[in-house]
């Protein structure tokens, strides 16, 4: 669902940034050592998330202690970004988690999608169908469902 909105988000960013081509538009989130061009899928997902949810909406979702605890635990789903906590297991006050959420969702997506290709990038282990990690995706599925609902609401149009 989120991938469906990538072209729409990229087009919106191209127009907002006043550039001629998608490759010239930049992700709303800076990541050290990575391109910010909206030519990359990761950066297009950044744009979807940035346009579909606000920092405050994400903070509201992450007030769910069980959800945040799972998303911030590197042992639950390995080799993907975890959300940084304040040292006591709570979200950082005023923290904007949208970039981290985008990286996490994209990382999980890649670990699943690359199963069909027989391997992940740079030796990242695949997320197999019957693995422990696959059984532990409930928090991430809740997060993706929330993002998808917000994206659908954002780009919804009235019926004629």
MODELLER restraints for C-alpha pairs under 7 A, 6 or more apart:
rsr = mdl.restraints
at = mdl.atoms
rsr.add(forms.Gaussian(group=physical.xy_distance, feature=features.Distance(at['CA:1:A'], at['CA:148:A']), mean=6.04, stdev=0.5))
rsr.add(forms.Gaussian(group=physical.xy_distance, feature=features.Distance(at['CA:2:A'], at['CA:148:A']), mean=5.77, stdev=0.5))
rsr.add(forms.Gaussian(group=physical.xy_distance, feature=features.Distance(at['CA:5:A'], at['CA:48:A']), mean=6.47, stdev=0.5))
rsr.add(forms.Gaussian(group=physical.xy_distance, feature=features.Distance(at['CA:6:A'], at['CA:44:A']), mean=5.31, stdev=0.5))
rsr.add(forms.Gaussian(group=physical.xy_distance, feature=features.Distance(at['CA:6:A'], at['CA:45:A']), mean=6.09, stdev=0.5))
rsr.add(forms.Gaussian(group=physical.xy_distance, feature=features.Distance(at['CA:6:A'], at['CA:48:A']), mean=6.02, stdev=0.5))
rsr.add(forms.Gaussian(group=physical.xy_distance, feature=features.Distance(at['CA:9:A'], at['CA:44:A']), mean=6.87, stdev=0.5))
rsr.add(forms.Gaussian(group=physical.xy_distance, feature=features.Distance(at['CA:9:A'], at['CA:47:A']), mean=5.58, stdev=0.5))
rsr.add(forms.Gaussian(group=physical.xy_distance, feature=features.Distance(at['CA:9:A'], at['CA:48:A']), mean=5.24, stdev=0.5))
rsr.add(forms.Gaussian(group=physical.xy_distance, feature=features.Distance(at['CA:10:A'], at['CA:22:A']), mean=6.60, stdev=0.5))
rsr.add(forms.Gaussian(group=physical.xy_distance, feature=features.Distance(at['CA:10:A'], at['CA:38:A']), mean=6.44, stdev=0.5))
rsr.add(forms.Gaussian(group=physical.xy_distance, feature=features.Distance(at['CA:10:A'], at['CA:44:A']), mean=5.97, stdev=0.5))
rsr.add(forms.Gaussian(group=physical.xy_distance, feature=features.Distance(at['CA:10:A'], at['CA:47:A']), mean=6.56, stdev=0.5))
rsr.add(forms.Gaussian(group=physical.xy_distance, feature=features.Distance(at['CA:13:A'], at['CA:25:A']), mean=6.59, stdev=0.5))
rsr.add(forms.Gaussian(group=physical.xy_distance, feature=features.Distance(at['CA:14:A'], at['CA:21:A']), mean=6.75, stdev=0.5))
rsr.add(forms.Gaussian(group=physical.xy_distance, feature=features.Distance(at['CA:14:A'], at['CA:22:A']), mean=5.88, stdev=0.5))
rsr.add(forms.Gaussian(group=physical.xy_distance, feature=features.Distance(at['CA:14:A'], at['CA:25:A']), mean=5.39, stdev=0.5))
rsr.add(forms.Gaussian(group=physical.xy_distance, feature=features.Distance(at['CA:17:A'], at['CA:25:A']), mean=6.55, stdev=0.5))
rsr.add(forms.Gaussian(group=physical.xy_distance, feature=features.Distance(at['CA:19:A'], at['CA:25:A']), mean=6.29, stdev=0.5))
rsr.add(forms.Gaussian(group=physical.xy_distance, feature=features.Distance(at['CA:22:A'], at['CA:38:A']), mean=5.78, stdev=0.5))
rsr.add(forms.Gaussian(group=physical.xy_distance, feature=features.Distance(at['CA:22:A'], at['CA:39:A']), mean=6.23, stdev=0.5))
rsr.add(forms.Gaussian(group=physical.xy_distance, feature=features.Distance(at['CA:23:A'], at['CA:37:A']), mean=5.25, stdev=0.5))
rsr.add(forms.Gaussian(group=physical.xy_distance, feature=features.Distance(at['CA:23:A'], at['CA:38:A']), mean=5.42, stdev=0.5))
rsr.add(forms.Gaussian(group=physical.xy_distance, feature=features.Distance(at['CA:23:A'], at['CA:39:A']), mean=4.84, stdev=0.5))
rsr.add(forms.Gaussian(group=physical.xy_distance, feature=features.Distance(at['CA:24:A'], at['CA:37:A']), mean=6.17, stdev=0.5))
rsr.add(forms.Gaussian(group=physical.xy_distance, feature=features.Distance(at['CA:25:A'], at['CA:37:A']), mean=5.78, stdev=0.5))
rsr.add(forms.Gaussian(group=physical.xy_distance, feature=features.Distance(at['CA:25:A'], at['CA:38:A']), mean=5.64, stdev=0.5))
rsr.add(forms.Gaussian(group=physical.xy_distance, feature=features.Distance(at['CA:26:A'], at['CA:36:A']), mean=5.01, stdev=0.5))
rsr.add(forms.Gaussian(group=physical.xy_distance, feature=features.Distance(at['CA:26:A'], at['CA:37:A']), mean=4.76, stdev=0.5))
rsr.add(forms.Gaussian(group=physical.xy_distance, feature=features.Distance(at['CA:26:A'], at['CA:38:A']), mean=5.58, stdev=0.5))
rsr.add(forms.Gaussian(group=physical.xy_distance, feature=features.Distance(at['CA:27:A'], at['CA:36:A']), mean=5.01, stdev=0.5))
rsr.add(forms.Gaussian(group=physical.xy_distance, feature=features.Distance(at['CA:27:A'], at['CA:37:A']), mean=6.19, stdev=0.5))
rsr.add(forms.Gaussian(group=physical.xy_distance, feature=features.Distance(at['CA:27:A'], at['CA:38:A']), mean=5.91, stdev=0.5))
rsr.add(forms.Gaussian(group=physical.xy_distance, feature=features.Distance(at['CA:27:A'], at['CA:43:A']), mean=5.10, stdev=0.5))
rsr.add(forms.Gaussian(group=physical.xy_distance, feature=features.Distance(at['CA:27:A'], at['CA:46:A']), mean=6.28, stdev=0.5))
rsr.add(forms.Gaussian(group=physical.xy_distance, feature=features.Distance(at['CA:27:A'], at['CA:47:A']), mean=6.18, stdev=0.5))
rsr.add(forms.Gaussian(group=physical.xy_distance, feature=features.Distance(at['CA:28:A'], at['CA:46:A']), mean=6.66, stdev=0.5))
rsr.add(forms.Gaussian(group=physical.xy_distance, feature=features.Distance(at['CA:28:A'], at['CA:47:A']), mean=6.33, stdev=0.5))
rsr.add(forms.Gaussian(group=physical.xy_distance, feature=features.Distance(at['CA:29:A'], at['CA:46:A']), mean=6.82, stdev=0.5))
rsr.add(forms.Gaussian(group=physical.xy_distance, feature=features.Distance(at['CA:29:A'], at['CA:99:A']), mean=6.08, stdev=0.5))
rsr.add(forms.Gaussian(group=physical.xy_distance, feature=features.Distance(at['CA:30:A'], at['CA:36:A']), mean=6.58, stdev=0.5))
rsr.add(forms.Gaussian(group=physical.xy_distance, feature=features.Distance(at['CA:36:A'], at['CA:43:A']), mean=6.40, stdev=0.5))
rsr.add(forms.Gaussian(group=physical.xy_distance, feature=features.Distance(at['CA:37:A'], at['CA:43:A']), mean=6.73, stdev=0.5))
rsr.add(forms.Gaussian(group=physical.xy_distance, feature=features.Distance(at['CA:38:A'], at['CA:44:A']), mean=5.42, stdev=0.5))
rsr.add(forms.Gaussian(group=physical.xy_distance, feature=features.Distance(at['CA:42:A'], at['CA:106:A']), mean=6.43, stdev=0.5))
rsr.add(forms.Gaussian(group=physical.xy_distance, feature=features.Distance(at['CA:45:A'], at['CA:102:A']), mean=6.44, stdev=0.5))
rsr.add(forms.Gaussian(group=physical.xy_distance, feature=features.Distance(at['CA:46:A'], at['CA:99:A']), mean=6.63, stdev=0.5))
rsr.add(forms.Gaussian(group=physical.xy_distance, feature=features.Distance(at['CA:46:A'], at['CA:102:A']), mean=5.76, stdev=0.5))
rsr.add(forms.Gaussian(group=physical.xy_distance, feature=features.Distance(at['CA:49:A'], at['CA:98:A']), mean=6.77, stdev=0.5))
rsr.add(forms.Gaussian(group=physical.xy_distance, feature=features.Distance(at['CA:49:A'], at['CA:102:A']), mean=6.94, stdev=0.5))
rsr.add(forms.Gaussian(group=physical.xy_distance, feature=features.Distance(at['CA:50:A'], at['CA:98:A']), mean=6.91, stdev=0.5))
rsr.add(forms.Gaussian(group=physical.xy_distance, feature=features.Distance(at['CA:52:A'], at['CA:150:A']), mean=5.53, stdev=0.5))
rsr.add(forms.Gaussian(group=physical.xy_distance, feature=features.Distance(at['CA:52:A'], at['CA:151:A']), mean=4.82, stdev=0.5))
rsr.add(forms.Gaussian(group=physical.xy_distance, feature=features.Distance(at['CA:52:A'], at['CA:154:A']), mean=5.54, stdev=0.5))
rsr.add(forms.Gaussian(group=physical.xy_distance, feature=features.Distance(at['CA:53:A'], at['CA:150:A']), mean=6.37, stdev=0.5))
rsr.add(forms.Gaussian(group=physical.xy_distance, feature=features.Distance(at['CA:55:A'], at['CA:96:A']), mean=5.43, stdev=0.5))
rsr.add(forms.Gaussian(group=physical.xy_distance, feature=features.Distance(at['CA:55:A'], at['CA:98:A']), mean=6.89, stdev=0.5))
rsr.add(forms.Gaussian(group=physical.xy_distance, feature=features.Distance(at['CA:62:A'], at['CA:68:A']), mean=5.37, stdev=0.5))
rsr.add(forms.Gaussian(group=physical.xy_distance, feature=features.Distance(at['CA:67:A'], at['CA:139:A']), mean=5.72, stdev=0.5))
rsr.add(forms.Gaussian(group=physical.xy_distance, feature=features.Distance(at['CA:69:A'], at['CA:89:A']), mean=6.62, stdev=0.5))
rsr.add(forms.Gaussian(group=physical.xy_distance, feature=features.Distance(at['CA:70:A'], at['CA:76:A']), mean=6.71, stdev=0.5))
rsr.add(forms.Gaussian(group=physical.xy_distance, feature=features.Distance(at['CA:70:A'], at['CA:139:A']), mean=6.63, stdev=0.5))
rsr.add(forms.Gaussian(group=physical.xy_distance, feature=features.Distance(at['CA:71:A'], at['CA:82:A']), mean=5.82, stdev=0.5))
rsr.add(forms.Gaussian(group=physical.xy_distance, feature=features.Distance(at['CA:71:A'], at['CA:83:A']), mean=5.94, stdev=0.5))
rsr.add(forms.Gaussian(group=physical.xy_distance, feature=features.Distance(at['CA:71:A'], at['CA:139:A']), mean=6.95, stdev=0.5))
rsr.add(forms.Gaussian(group=physical.xy_distance, feature=features.Distance(at['CA:72:A'], at['CA:82:A']), mean=4.70, stdev=0.5))
rsr.add(forms.Gaussian(group=physical.xy_distance, feature=features.Distance(at['CA:72:A'], at['CA:83:A']), mean=4.38, stdev=0.5))
rsr.add(forms.Gaussian(group=physical.xy_distance, feature=features.Distance(at['CA:72:A'], at['CA:84:A']), mean=6.08, stdev=0.5))
rsr.add(forms.Gaussian(group=physical.xy_distance, feature=features.Distance(at['CA:72:A'], at['CA:85:A']), mean=6.83, stdev=0.5))
rsr.add(forms.Gaussian(group=physical.xy_distance, feature=features.Distance(at['CA:73:A'], at['CA:82:A']), mean=6.42, stdev=0.5))
rsr.add(forms.Gaussian(group=physical.xy_distance, feature=features.Distance(at['CA:74:A'], at['CA:82:A']), mean=5.96, stdev=0.5))
rsr.add(forms.Gaussian(group=physical.xy_distance, feature=features.Distance(at['CA:76:A'], at['CA:133:A']), mean=6.64, stdev=0.5))
rsr.add(forms.Gaussian(group=physical.xy_distance, feature=features.Distance(at['CA:76:A'], at['CA:136:A']), mean=6.70, stdev=0.5))
rsr.add(forms.Gaussian(group=physical.xy_distance, feature=features.Distance(at['CA:77:A'], at['CA:133:A']), mean=5.62, stdev=0.5))
rsr.add(forms.Gaussian(group=physical.xy_distance, feature=features.Distance(at['CA:79:A'], at['CA:124:A']), mean=6.86, stdev=0.5))
rsr.add(forms.Gaussian(group=physical.xy_distance, feature=features.Distance(at['CA:80:A'], at['CA:104:A']), mean=5.35, stdev=0.5))
rsr.add(forms.Gaussian(group=physical.xy_distance, feature=features.Distance(at['CA:80:A'], at['CA:107:A']), mean=5.33, stdev=0.5))
rsr.add(forms.Gaussian(group=physical.xy_distance, feature=features.Distance(at['CA:80:A'], at['CA:108:A']), mean=6.56, stdev=0.5))
rsr.add(forms.Gaussian(group=physical.xy_distance, feature=features.Distance(at['CA:81:A'], at['CA:100:A']), mean=6.42, stdev=0.5))
rsr.add(forms.Gaussian(group=physical.xy_distance, feature=features.Distance(at['CA:81:A'], at['CA:103:A']), mean=6.15, stdev=0.5))
rsr.add(forms.Gaussian(group=physical.xy_distance, feature=features.Distance(at['CA:81:A'], at['CA:104:A']), mean=4.78, stdev=0.5))
rsr.add(forms.Gaussian(group=physical.xy_distance, feature=features.Distance(at['CA:82:A'], at['CA:104:A']), mean=6.84, stdev=0.5))
rsr.add(forms.Gaussian(group=physical.xy_distance, feature=features.Distance(at['CA:83:A'], at['CA:100:A']), mean=6.40, stdev=0.5))
rsr.add(forms.Gaussian(group=physical.xy_distance, feature=features.Distance(at['CA:85:A'], at['CA:91:A']), mean=4.82, stdev=0.5))
rsr.add(forms.Gaussian(group=physical.xy_distance, feature=features.Distance(at['CA:85:A'], at['CA:92:A']), mean=5.55, stdev=0.5))
rsr.add(forms.Gaussian(group=physical.xy_distance, feature=features.Distance(at['CA:86:A'], at['CA:92:A']), mean=4.91, stdev=0.5))
rsr.add(forms.Gaussian(group=physical.xy_distance, feature=features.Distance(at['CA:111:A'], at['CA:120:A']), mean=6.35, stdev=0.5))
rsr.add(forms.Gaussian(group=physical.xy_distance, feature=features.Distance(at['CA:111:A'], at['CA:125:A']), mean=6.88, stdev=0.5))
rsr.add(forms.Gaussian(group=physical.xy_distance, feature=features.Distance(at['CA:111:A'], at['CA:126:A']), mean=4.70, stdev=0.5))
rsr.add(forms.Gaussian(group=physical.xy_distance, feature=features.Distance(at['CA:111:A'], at['CA:127:A']), mean=5.12, stdev=0.5))
rsr.add(forms.Gaussian(group=physical.xy_distance, feature=features.Distance(at['CA:112:A'], at['CA:126:A']), mean=6.27, stdev=0.5))
rsr.add(forms.Gaussian(group=physical.xy_distance, feature=features.Distance(at['CA:112:A'], at['CA:127:A']), mean=5.21, stdev=0.5))
rsr.add(forms.Gaussian(group=physical.xy_distance, feature=features.Distance(at['CA:112:A'], at['CA:128:A']), mean=6.97, stdev=0.5))
rsr.add(forms.Gaussian(group=physical.xy_distance, feature=features.Distance(at['CA:114:A'], at['CA:120:A']), mean=5.42, stdev=0.5))
rsr.add(forms.Gaussian(group=physical.xy_distance, feature=features.Distance(at['CA:114:A'], at['CA:126:A']), mean=6.93, stdev=0.5))
rsr.add(forms.Gaussian(group=physical.xy_distance, feature=features.Distance(at['CA:115:A'], at['CA:126:A']), mean=6.04, stdev=0.5))
rsr.add(forms.Gaussian(group=physical.xy_distance, feature=features.Distance(at['CA:119:A'], at['CA:126:A']), mean=6.52, stdev=0.5))
rsr.add(forms.Gaussian(group=physical.xy_distance, feature=features.Distance(at['CA:120:A'], at['CA:126:A']), mean=6.05, stdev=0.5))
rsr.add(forms.Gaussian(group=physical.xy_distance, feature=features.Distance(at['CA:127:A'], at['CA:133:A']), mean=6.84, stdev=0.5))
rsr.add(forms.Gaussian(group=physical.xy_distance, feature=features.Distance(at['CA:127:A'], at['CA:134:A']), mean=6.57, stdev=0.5))
rsr.add(forms.Gaussian(group=physical.xy_distance, feature=features.Distance(at['CA:128:A'], at['CA:134:A']), mean=6.63, stdev=0.5))
